[in-house]
Amino acid sequence: MGTQGAVLSLNLSDQRQSRRLQKTVMVVEDDVLIRSVFAEELRENGVSVIEAASADEAWRILTAGITIDLIFSDIVMPGTMDGNDLARRVNTTSPQIKILLTSGNTTASPDVKIERFLQKPYQPYLAIEIILKSLRLDGS
């Protein structure tokens, strides 16, 4: 293999490594301002983000086969499902996906498996830190 072949092989290896290290978080929040600001903060911390305005939309994305590493979801949202319902479905179909729930009006249902519950209002930097730790992207 010549020098050019070695460089090409190294570049492809780096790209595969980069894709493997890239984590994807789905932010499920009906308040567009909160969702977009929070998603942008995650992106600035090197996380790939998919946004959903409801648990119903999040479920459609998940059932389309998109790979998600962690879901950060509000509980109280419009639609046929709330964040607890979404967590139950994910626990059953994709238990490897980590889930963080948040709400200012209620708490996580005791029958859902989640990484953590954050009471609103929370400090955005704290939520980002928790997500990065859950994804093991905090350097620890």
N, C-alpha and C positions, 0 to 999 in steps of 0.2 A: 504494500500500500504506500503510495507516494504521500508527500506532505499535504497535498490538496485533499486526498482521500482521508487522511487522519484528521484534518481540520473539519471536514464535512461530518465525519463520524462524531467528533467531539461536540460540534454544534447540535447535531440531532440528539445526542445524549443529554446535553444541557437543556434542550427544549422539552424532552420527556421528563426530566427531573423537575423542571419549572412547573409543568402541568401537574405533576404528582403532588408538588408542594402547594399549589394554588388551592385554596379552600373556598367553598361557595356557601354563602349564608342567604337564606330567604328571609326578608323582613316583611312581616305581615302586619299591616297597620292601616286602618281606614282613614286616618288623618294624613292627608297628602303631604302637608308641611313637615310633620314629625317624621314620616316615612322617608321622604326625600333627603332631609338633612341628615338623619341617622345613617341612611344608605351611603351617602357621600362620605361621611366620617369613616365608615368601614372601608370604603374603596381607598381612601387616603392611607389606610393602614394595611393595604395590600390584599384585601379580601375581595373576591368576586361576589357581587350582590345581585340577587333577583328580588324584585319588589312585587308584592301582591297587596291589593286593597281590601281583601277579605279572605276568610278561611276557605270559602268556596273557590275563589280564584287560586289560592295556594294549592288546594287539592287537585285542581285541574292541571296545574303545572307539574306537580309531583307525579300524577298518573300519566303524564306525557313522557315520562322517563328521564327527566332532567335530574342530574346528580346533585344532591344537596347534602352538605355536611352538617349544617345546623339551621334550625328554624328559630327565629326570634319573633314571637307573635304576641300581639295584644289578645286579650280574652274576649272582651265585649266589642262585637262588630256586627254590622248588618249582614243579612244573608241567612241561609238555612243552617249554617254551622257557626259556632264560636271557636275561640282558641282551644278550649278544652276538648271539643269534638274533634278538631283537627289533630290535636296531640294523641287522642285515643286511636284514631285511624293510623297515624304514623307509627305509634307504638306497635300496632298489629302488623302493618305491612312492611315497615322499614325501621326496625328497632335500632339499627346502627345510627340513625339520624339523631343528633342531639337536639334537645328542645329547651328553650328558655321562654317562659311566659311572663307577661306583665299586665297589670291592670291597676286602675285607680278605684274601681268599683267592687271588685270581687277578688277571690283568690283562686289558685289552681285547684282543680278537683283532686281529691285524695287518690282517685283511681288512675291518674295519669302519671307516667314516668317522665320526669323532667330533670334537667340539670340544676335549674334554679328558678325561683320566682322573684321578680323585681316589682315592688310596689311603686306605682306612679304617685307623685312625680319622682323620678330618679335623676341622678346626675348622668348625662350622656357619656362622659368619660369613664364613669364606673361601669356602665353597661358595655361599652367597647372593651374595656379591660377584661370583664368577665367572659365576653365572647372570645377574645383572643386567647385567654387561658384555656377555655373549653376546647378550642381548636389547636391548642399547643403552639400558638404563634407569638407567644409573649417572651420568648427567649428562655423559658425555664425548661 
